[in-house]
Amino acid sequence: WDTDPGPPPAPRPLGQIVEREDGRGLGLVRALADHWGWQPSARFGDRGKYVWCELEAV
């Protein structure tokens, strides 16, 4: 979660993020998760959001 109410930036393809030291989080989630998304956080009123993902159990 974070305090920015806006949607997360679109994840970059994994090949574009492995050489960078920032902005890897959503790219890794996108590469590994079966589903992911975000929702506004009611905990902080009109501020903040949660980013979530689902991983398949094997």
JOCOR-V921335 format. One record per backbone hydrogen bond with DSSP energy under -1.0 kcal/mol. CO is the residue of the C=O (numbers start at 0). NH is the residue of the N-H. Records with the same first field share a line. If there is no record, write none. Layout:
# JOCOR-V921335
CO = NH  NH
This chain:
# JOCOR-V921335
1 = 48
12 = 15
13 = 17
16 = 19
23 = 27
24 = 28
25 = 29
26 = 30
27 = 31
28 = 32
34 = 53
36 = 51
38 = 49
41 = 44
43 = 46
47 = 40
48 = 1
49 = 38
51 = 36
53 = 33  34
